[in-house]
Amino acid sequence: MTFEGNAAERESAAGKIDDRTIRLILGRRSVRAFEGRDVEPEKVETLLECAFAAPSAMNIRPCHFVVIDDRNLLKKIGGATERTRLVGGAPLAIAVCVDEAAYERDHKLTDGTWMEDGACAMENILLAARALGLEGVWVKIANRPDREDTVPPLLDLPGGVRLLALAVLGYGTEHKAPHSGTDRARLHRNGW
Ligand SMILES: Cc1cc2nc3c(=O)[nH]c(=O)nc-3n(C[C@H](O)[C@H](O)[C@H](O)COP(=O)(O)O)c2cc1C
């Protein structure tokens, strides 16, 4: 028998006791429009705790987080480039940053692993946001020269500190269907 629907629905139908986490993961979508209200400070604190809990290579935990809840600053970031415009309409952004220079110097790692560490933190933030009734989107900054030239200076980042991405967050006004299914054309087993 085949079962229509996504993994959360299958888990639920199979009588598994807790499908909430799977629903949360499948339900995460990029939301780029937000209500005007602020995000409560205790929710921001939870987002940060989840960000710090992300795995990191050799447990180096290289990420720094800049909480941006100043509406004027958010608007300035929104005005920095066409692709950051949506930030201007959000009540909150968390900038995931890494001191790349210190990372390379202190850990003799020049292979860019800090980006993967930062990506783990980003995903933790976006998933935790959903658990808190928030929505959000990942806005890439690092290695996009127009963004990287304009956004970090607005945050007074010290030299050598890279801004990987902004998690742009708030109470969403867009509603999107959850993800479901796997792409069989991209699925391989025991080798390509
Ligand atoms: C590494 C990465 C960079 C992204 N950069 C941006 C971005 O700069 N601006 C944006 O609006 N969305 C950005 N996104 C969000 C993607 O566009 C989005 O995840 C994708 O379209 C799939 O939609 P979904 O998140 O609703 O599943 C980024 C996502 C990732 C993982």
The ligand as an SDF file (V2000), in Angstrom:
LIG
                    3D

 31 33  0  0  0  0  0  0  0  0999 V2000
   22.6990   28.9750    1.4500 C   0  0  0  0  0  0  0  0  0  0  0  0
   21.3830   29.6660    1.2070 C   0  0  0  0  0  0  0  0  0  0  0  0
   21.3620   30.9580    0.7690 C   0  0  0  0  0  0  0  0  0  0  0  0
   20.1520   31.6180    0.5760 C   0  0  0  0  0  0  0  0  0  0  0  0
   20.1680   32.9290    0.2300 N   0  0  0  0  0  0  0  0  0  0  0  0
   18.9930   33.5880    0.0960 C   0  0  0  0  0  0  0  0  0  0  0  0
   19.0090   34.9790   -0.1450 C   0  0  0  0  0  0  0  0  0  0  0  0
   20.0600   35.6180   -0.2040 O   0  0  0  0  0  0  0  0  0  0  0  0
   17.8160   35.6130   -0.2800 N   0  0  0  0  0  0  0  0  0  0  0  0
   16.6170   34.9420   -0.1720 C   0  0  0  0  0  0  0  0  0  0  0  0
   15.5590   35.5770   -0.3030 O   0  0  0  0  0  0  0  0  0  0  0  0
   16.5850   33.6020    0.0790 N   0  0  0  0  0  0  0  0  0  0  0  0
   17.7290   32.9230    0.2280 C   0  0  0  0  0  0  0  0  0  0  0  0
   17.7270   31.5890    0.5490 N   0  0  0  0  0  0  0  0  0  0  0  0
   16.4480   30.8770    0.6740 C   0  0  0  0  0  0  0  0  0  0  0  0
   16.1770   30.0090   -0.5530 C   0  0  0  0  0  0  0  0  0  0  0  0
   15.8110   30.8200   -1.6510 O   0  0  0  0  0  0  0  0  0  0  0  0
   15.0610   29.0000   -0.2150 C   0  0  0  0  0  0  0  0  0  0  0  0
   15.4860   28.1840    0.8490 O   0  0  0  0  0  0  0  0  0  0  0  0
   14.6910   28.1270   -1.3990 C   0  0  0  0  0  0  0  0  0  0  0  0
   14.0830   28.9090   -2.4110 O   0  0  0  0  0  0  0  0  0  0  0  0
   13.7330   26.9950   -1.0250 C   0  0  0  0  0  0  0  0  0  0  0  0
   12.5300   27.4990   -0.4580 O   0  0  0  0  0  0  0  0  0  0  0  0
   12.0690   27.0740    1.0060 P   0  0  0  0  0  0  0  0  0  0  0  0
   13.0930   27.6140    1.9810 O   0  0  0  0  0  0  0  0  0  0  0  0
   10.7170   27.7200    1.1950 O   0  0  0  0  0  0  0  0  0  0  0  0
   12.0160   25.5960    1.0980 O   0  0  0  0  0  0  0  0  0  0  0  0
   18.9200   30.9280    0.7660 C   0  0  0  0  0  0  0  0  0  0  0  0
   18.9560   29.6050    1.2100 C   0  0  0  0  0  0  0  0  0  0  0  0
   20.1640   28.9860    1.4540 C   0  0  0  0  0  0  0  0  0  0  0  0
   20.1670   27.5710    2.0010 C   0  0  0  0  0  0  0  0  0  0  0  0
  1  2  1  0
  2  3  1  0
  2 30  2  0
  3  4  2  0
  4  5  1  0
  4 28  1  0
  5  6  2  0
  6  7  1  0
  6 13  1  0
  7  8  2  0
  7  9  1  0
  9 10  1  0
 10 11  2  0
 10 12  1  0
 12 13  2  0
 13 14  1  0
 14 15  1  0
 14 28  1  0
 15 16  1  0
 16 17  1  0
 16 18  1  0
 18 19  1  0
 18 20  1  0
 20 21  1  0
 20 22  1  0
 22 23  1  0
 23 24  1  0
 24 25  2  0
 24 26  1  0
 24 27  1  0
 28 29  2  0
 29 30  1  0
 30 31  1  0
M  END
$$$$
